[in-house]
Amino acid sequence: YKKIIKHPMDIASIKKKLESKEYKSRDDFVSDVRLIFANCEIFNEDESPVGKAGHAMRNFFETRWLELTVDN
């Protein structure tokens, strides 16, 4: 994994950054979330179960993120 993914990111790391108030902006947060999805796409084939789950989660996240951030 580490030979293929140059900038790893995971949910636990995001949680830690949230708890320690490391994120300075929404853009910093969303960048890390999107990095998880980008890494998933690089590492997993689109039609694999993990690849499909990654695409579905990305679509869900982007839809919800737009709903939460429009006009805010």
N, C-alpha and C positions, 0 to 999 in steps of 0.2 A: 504494500500500500504506500509506504513512505517513499518508494522509488518512483512512483507514478504521480502521487499527489504532493505538490510542492508546498502548499499552504493548507494543512489539515485544519478542520474546524468541526466541532460537535456540539450537541445540545448542552452537555455538562459544562463546557467552556463558556457558552453563552450565558448559562445560568450563573456561573461564577462571576462573569463580568457584570451582569445585572445586579447581583447582590453586593458587589464591591463598588458599584456606581462608576465603573470604568468607562462606560459609554458616555461620550460627550454630546451625542446627537442621535436622533432617530436614524439618520443615514448610516452611522457607524454600526448600529444594531442590525439594520436590514442588510447591510453589506455582509455581515457574518452569516446571517441566515441564508442569504443567497449563495454564499460560498459553500455551505453544506450541500445545497442542491447542485451546484456546479461540479463539486468534487464527486458527488454521487453519479452524475451523468458521465464524467470522465472515466470513472472506475468500473461502472456497471453497464452492461449492454442494455439498450432501450427495452428490449422484449423480455428481459429476465424479470423474475418477480421483484427483485430489489429495484431494478430500473423503472419498472412500472409504478411501484410504490413511490419512488422518488418524484416521478413526473406528477403523480396524483397529489402528493403533498405540496409540491411547488405550486401547482394550480390553485389548491386550496389556500395556501399562504398568500399568494399574490392577490387573490380575490378578497380575502379578509383584510389584508393590509390596505388595499385600496379603500375598502369600506370604512376602515378605522381612521384613515388619514385624510380623506377628502374633506376639505374645508376646515381642517384642524391644524 
